[in-house]
Amino acid sequence: MSLSPLTAVSPIDGRYHSATKDLAAFFSEAALIKYRVFVEIEYFIALTDTGISQLSRLSDKVALRSIYENFSESDAQRVKDLEKTTNHDVKAVEYFIKEKFDTLGLGDSKEFIHFGLTSQDINNTAIPYSWKEAFNSIYYPSINELIKELEGMAEEWKAIPMLAKTHGQPASPTRLGKEVAVFVERLGVQLNQLKAVPFSAKFGGATGNFNAHHIAYPANDWVAFGNHFVNDVLGLHRSQKTTQIEHYDNFAAHCDALKRINSILIDLCRDIWTYISMDYFKQQIIAGQIGSSAMPHKVNPIDFENAEGNLGLANALFEHLAAKLPISRLQRDLTDSTVLRNIGVPFSHTLIAFKSIIRGLKKLILNEDVIQADLEKNWAVVAEAIQTILRREGYPKPYEALKDLTRTNNAINQESIAAFIDTLDVTDSLKEELKAITPWNYTGV
């Protein structure tokens, strides 16, 4: 059975293939190979800039860069074929590039490919580079699109008064737009924290000390070279003291930050789901679509449910990545290798969720009549306002007076509130001030 969206084991490459296919450019096996080739080529060119290895013409650099710029699926397959012999994925990349050097007439220089390096110098630069590229190309545009959608809703509904619910009970009124703006602010704060975390990389030889480089060329400042190559050429952040592998502390921080953003979005999904169940929102009906196989009247909030499920999956994996990757026995064990191959999985579930939330938000239709009716049924919420003003005026035991009124079994409405105010021993002007308070205007600043 050939691999296709119908035969894929993972729904990422199956049911949700259309939502995640762009991530193949960053997290697929072919992408990992391409990024490894990219690092090896740029490292070789960086060596030539120090005078260690020579390229006879500037055009040679252009030709070398074309190896990764024009990297094809057949090139990736060639590397996989070489790996069948080497049983080592990075060594297969080295042999592939040596073949390309022979084709370009650069065979005399090919022993400087992967010079002095261990495989983790390539993996721990290629993977954070691809991670960074995925953030810039996919994650940030997607989360910004979602936030922009929420910002539009917050602005559109900023004047809509709404009954708040604390502990599931009626509480002081708020405004619908402000409640959406809460999520805009939370996401913005966490997004800034995410962006502050460097994309760290390891580059320093077999155990992080440039042993091979130093023994071959002891006069060279290899730490300065490594810093320039990683920080300036690759645009990453070189960790200065490492074992054979990157310590992944900053990668774990990325995962933790992503998890917090996802948790905020789970909170959003549950709130919107609840507002839909309260009939505060209707959902646009798409022609031909079915909400329930048995109940024709239903239009289920499936986009928010789908998003919540995918965000939960993503967070479980981000949690494991953050907990596992910073731990490695002594100078290195291999457990990080297989785990790192899965970094695209939580990223994919996150992207699926983003698209589901955006789709769901675009379907929402404000049902203002129900929101207004809910306020009308809950005049008791103005009691806080009345007793606060009475406190201001020095009225004796205002809280207790309002508590007795609002906890009776009699209906609390505009008339009963007005009747209560008339019993107060206060000035007529103060009574008018109190009677002017309604569930629609008691919404704060």
C-alpha positions in Angstrom: 0.0 0.0 0.0 1.6 3.3 -1.1 1.7 6.2 1.3 -1.0 8.8 0.7 -3.3 11.0 2.9 -5.6 8.0 2.9 -3.0 5.4 4.0 -0.9 7.5 6.4 -0.9 6.2 10.0 -0.7 9.7 11.5 -3.6 12.0 10.9 -1.1 14.8 10.4 -0.1 13.3 7.1 -3.6 11.8 6.6 -6.8 13.5 7.5 -5.1 16.9 8.2 -2.6 16.7 5.3 -4.0 19.9 3.7 -3.5 21.8 6.9 0.0 20.6 7.6 1.6 19.9 4.2 3.6 23.2 4.3 5.5 21.9 7.3 7.1 19.2 5.3 9.6 21.8 4.1 10.9 22.0 7.7 10.3 18.8 9.5 10.2 15.9 7.0 13.1 13.5 6.5 14.0 15.2 3.2 14.0 18.6 4.9 16.3 17.4 7.7 18.7 16.1 5.1 18.5 19.4 3.1 19.3 21.4 6.2 22.2 19.1 7.1 23.6 19.7 3.5 23.1 23.4 4.0 25.1 23.5 7.2 27.9 21.3 5.8 28.3 23.5 2.7 28.2 26.7 4.6 30.8 25.3 7.1 33.1 24.3 4.2 32.8 27.8 2.7 33.5 29.3 6.2 36.7 27.2 6.3 37.8 28.5 3.0 37.3 32.1 4.2 39.9 31.3 6.9 42.4 30.1 4.3 42.3 26.5 5.5 40.7 25.1 2.4 40.8 26.8 -1.0 38.2 27.6 -3.6 39.9 28.8 -6.8 37.0 31.0 -8.0 34.1 32.9 -6.4 31.9 30.9 -8.8 32.9 27.8 -6.9 31.0 29.2 -3.9 27.9 29.8 -6.0 28.2 26.3 -7.4 28.5 24.8 -3.9 25.5 26.8 -2.6 23.5 25.5 -5.5 23.8 22.0 -4.0 21.4 22.9 -1.2 19.5 25.7 -3.1 18.5 23.2 -5.8 18.2 20.2 -3.4 15.6 17.8 -4.8 13.7 14.8 -3.6 16.0 12.6 -5.8 19.0 14.1 -3.9 17.3 13.2 -0.6 16.8 9.7 -1.9 20.4 9.4 -2.9 21.4 10.3 0.7 19.0 7.6 2.0 20.6 5.1 -0.4 24.0 6.0 0.9 22.7 5.6 4.4 21.9 2.0 3.7 25.6 1.4 3.4 26.9 3.7 6.1 24.1 3.0 8.6 24.8 6.6 9.7 22.6 9.5 8.5 25.1 12.3 8.8 28.0 10.3 7.2 25.6 9.6 4.3 25.2 13.4 3.9 29.0 13.8 3.9 29.4 11.2 1.2 26.6 12.7 -0.9 28.4 16.1 -0.8 31.7 14.5 -1.8 30.0 13.1 -4.8 28.8 16.6 -5.7 32.4 17.9 -5.2 33.7 15.3 -7.7 31.0 16.4 -10.2 32.0 20.1 -9.7 35.7 19.3 -10.1 36.5 20.1 -6.5 37.6 16.6 -5.5 41.0 17.9 -4.2 39.1 19.8 -1.4 36.5 17.3 -0.4 38.4 16.0 2.7 37.6 19.4 4.3 33.9 18.5 4.2 32.8 17.7 7.8 36.4 18.6 8.8 36.9 18.2 12.6 33.2 17.8 13.2 30.9 15.2 14.9 27.4 14.5 13.7 25.9 16.6 16.4 27.7 19.7 15.1 25.5 19.3 12.1 22.3 18.1 13.8 22.4 20.7 16.5 22.7 23.5 14.0 20.5 22.1 11.2 17.6 21.3 13.5 17.5 24.7 15.3 17.9 26.4 11.9 14.8 24.5 10.5 13.0 25.2 13.8 13.7 28.9 13.4 12.6 28.8 9.7 9.4 27.1 10.6 8.6 29.8 13.2 9.3 32.6 10.8 7.5 31.1 7.8 4.6 29.3 9.4 4.1 29.8 13.2 4.3 33.6 13.5 2.1 34.3 10.5 -0.5 31.8 11.7 -0.7 33.0 15.3 -0.7 36.6 14.1 -3.6 35.8 11.8 -5.5 34.3 14.7 -4.7 37.3 17.0 -5.8 39.7 14.2 -9.2 37.9 14.0 -9.6 38.3 17.8 -8.6 41.9 17.7 -11.3 42.6 15.1 -13.9 40.9 17.2 -12.8 42.8 20.3 -13.2 46.1 18.4 -16.5 45.2 16.8 -18.1 44.1 20.1 -16.4 46.6 22.5 -19.7 48.3 23.3 -21.8 45.1 23.7 -22.8 44.8 27.4 -22.8 41.2 28.6 -23.5 39.4 31.9 -20.3 38.0 33.4 -20.3 34.6 35.0 -17.9 33.9 37.9 -18.2 30.4 39.4 -20.9 29.9 36.7 -23.1 32.4 38.5 -24.3 35.8 37.3 -21.7 38.5 38.2 -21.0 42.2 37.5 -21.7 42.9 33.8 -18.8 43.2 31.4 -18.4 43.9 27.7 -18.1 41.2 25.1 -15.3 42.9 23.3 -13.3 43.4 26.5 -13.6 39.6 27.2 -12.1 38.9 23.8 -9.4 41.5 24.3 -8.4 39.6 27.4 -7.2 36.8 25.1 -5.5 39.2 22.8 -3.4 40.6 25.6 -2.6 37.2 27.0 -1.4 35.9 23.7 0.6 39.0 23.0 2.5 38.8 26.2 3.3 35.2 25.8 4.3 35.7 22.1 6.8 38.3 23.2 8.3 35.9 25.7 8.5 33.2 23.1 10.3 35.6 20.7 12.8 36.5 23.4 14.1 32.9 23.6 17.3 32.4 21.4 17.5 29.6 18.9 20.6 27.9 20.4 23.0 25.6 18.6 26.0 23.5 19.6 29.1 23.6 17.4 32.4 22.5 18.9 33.5 19.0 17.9 33.2 15.6 19.4 32.9 16.8 23.1 32.5 20.5 22.6 36.2 21.6 22.9 37.2 21.8 19.2 39.8 19.1 20.0 40.3 18.0 16.3 40.3 21.6 15.0 42.9 22.7 17.6 45.2 19.7 17.1 45.3 20.3 13.4 45.5 24.1 13.4 46.5 25.2 17.0 47.1 28.8 16.0 43.5 29.4 14.9 41.0 30.8 17.3 38.4 28.2 16.9 36.0 29.5 19.5 35.8 32.8 17.5 35.4 30.9 14.3 32.5 28.8 15.8 30.8 31.9 17.2 31.0 33.7 13.8 29.8 30.7 11.9 26.8 29.9 14.1 25.9 33.4 15.1 26.6 35.4 12.0 26.4 32.9 9.1 23.6 30.7 10.4 21.9 33.4 12.4 21.6 31.2 15.5 23.0 31.5 19.0 26.1 29.4 19.8 26.1 27.8 23.2 29.6 28.3 24.6 30.1 25.4 26.9 28.6 22.1 25.7 29.1 18.3 25.7 28.8 16.5 22.4 25.3 17.9 22.1 23.4 21.1 22.6 21.9 21.2 26.1 18.5 22.1 24.7 17.6 24.4 27.6 16.4 27.1 25.2 14.7 24.6 23.0 12.8 23.5 26.2 12.0 27.1 26.9 10.5 27.3 23.4 8.3 24.3 24.1 7.2 25.7 27.4 6.3 29.0 25.8 4.4 27.2 23.0 2.6 25.2 25.6 1.5 28.3 27.5 0.1 29.9 24.3 -1.7 26.7 23.5 -3.2 26.6 27.0 -4.5 30.1 26.5 -6.1 29.0 23.3 -7.7 26.0 25.1 -9.2 28.5 27.5 -10.5 30.5 24.6 -12.0 27.4 22.9 -13.8 26.4 26.0 -15.2 29.9 26.6 -16.4 30.3 23.0 -17.9 26.8 23.2 -19.7 27.8 26.4 -21.0 31.0 24.8 -22.3 29.0 21.9 -24.1 26.6 24.3 -25.6 29.7 26.0 -26.9 30.8 22.6 -24.8 34.0 22.8 -23.5 33.0 19.4 -25.1 31.3 16.4 -22.9 29.7 13.8 -23.0 30.2 10.1 -24.6 27.2 8.3 -22.5 26.0 5.4 -24.6 24.5 2.6 -24.4 20.7 2.5 -22.6 20.4 5.8 -24.2 18.2 8.6 -24.0 18.9 12.3 -25.3 15.6 13.6 -25.9 12.3 11.8 -29.1 11.9 13.8 -30.4 15.4 14.8 -30.8 17.6 11.7 -31.3 20.8 13.8 -27.8 20.7 15.3 -24.8 22.9 14.3 -22.1 21.7 16.6 -19.1 23.8 17.6 -16.7 21.3 16.1 -14.0 23.8 15.1 -13.4 24.7 18.8 -13.6 21.1 19.9 -11.2 20.0 17.2 -8.8 22.8 18.2 -9.0 21.9 21.9 -8.2 18.2 21.1 -5.2 19.1 18.9 -3.9 21.7 21.4 -4.0 19.0 24.1 -2.0 16.6 22.0 0.5 19.3 21.1 1.0 20.2 24.8 1.5 16.6 25.8 4.4 16.4 23.3 5.8 19.8 24.1 5.8 18.8 27.8 7.8 15.6 26.9 10.2 17.5 24.7 10.8 20.2 27.4 11.3 17.6 30.1 13.4 15.0 28.2 15.7 16.9 25.9 17.8 18.8 28.5 18.7 15.5 30.1 21.6 13.4 28.6 23.9 10.9 30.3 27.4 12.3 30.8 28.7 13.8 27.5 26.0 12.3 25.3 23.4 9.5 24.9 21.3 8.9 21.9 17.8 9.4 23.4 17.6 13.0 22.0 18.0 11.8 18.4 14.7 10.0 18.0 12.9 12.5 20.1 14.1 15.4 18.0 12.8 13.8 14.8 9.3 14.4 16.2 9.4 18.1 16.8 7.2 18.7 13.8 4.4 16.6 15.4 3.3 19.1 18.2 4.0 21.9 15.7 1.6 20.3 13.3 -1.1 19.7 15.9 -0.7 23.4 16.9 -1.1 24.6 13.3 -4.2 22.4 12.9 -5.7 24.0 16.0 -4.9 27.5 14.8 -6.7 26.9 11.5 -9.6 25.3 13.3 -10.0 28.3 15.7 -9.8 30.8 12.9 -12.4 28.8 10.9 -14.7 28.7 14.0 -14.3 32.4 14.8 -15.3 33.3 11.2 -18.5 31.3 11.6 -19.7 33.1 14.7 -22.9 35.2 14.5 -23.6 37.5 17.5 -27.0 36.7 19.1 -27.4 40.1 20.8 -31.1 39.4 21.7 -30.1 36.5 24.0 -27.3 38.5 25.6 -29.7 41.4 26.3 -32.3 39.0 27.7 -29.8 37.5 30.1 -29.0 40.9 31.4 -32.7 41.7 31.8 -33.1 38.5 33.9 -30.3 39.5 36.3 -31.0 42.9 37.7 -29.6 41.6 41.0 -26.1 42.3 39.6 -26.5 46.1 40.1 -26.6 45.5 43.9 -22.8 45.8 44.0 -23.1 49.2 42.4 -25.8 50.4 44.8 -24.1 49.2 47.9 -20.8 50.7 46.8 -22.3 54.2 46.3 -24.1 53.9 49.7 -20.7 53.1 51.2 -19.4 56.3 49.6 -22.2 58.2 51.2 -21.6 56.7 54.7 -24.9 54.8 54.7 -25.0 52.2 57.5 -24.6 48.6 56.6 -25.3 48.9 52.9 -23.9 45.5 52.0 -26.2 43.7 54.4 -29.2 45.7 53.2 -28.6 44.7 49.6 -27.8 41.1 50.6 -31.3 40.8 52.2 -32.9 42.2 49.1 -31.1 40.0 46.5 -31.3 36.7 48.4 -35.1 36.7 48.7 -37.1 34.4 46.6 -39.0 37.3 45.1 -38.1 38.4 41.5 -35.4 41.0 41.3 -36.1 43.4 38.4 -36.0 47.0 37.6 -39.2 47.7 39.6 -38.2 45.9 42.7 -34.8 47.6 42.7 -36.5 51.0 42.3 -38.9 50.1 45.1 -36.0 49.2 47.4 -34.2 52.4 46.6 -37.3 54.4 47.5 -37.1 52.9 51.0 -33.6 54.2 51.6 -33.1 57.2 53.9 -31.1 59.2 51.3 -31.7 62.4 49.3 -33.8 62.4 46.2 -30.8 63.2 44.0 -29.0 60.1 45.3 -32.0 58.0 44.6 -32.1 59.2 41.1 -28.4 58.4 40.7 -29.0 54.8 42.0 -32.0 54.3 39.8 -30.0 55.2 36.8 -27.8 52.2 37.2 -28.8 49.3 35.0 -27.2 46.0 33.9 -26.4 47.6 30.6 -24.5 50.6 31.8 -22.8 49.0 34.9 -19.9 47.7 32.8 -16.9 49.6 34.3 -14.3 51.3 32.2 
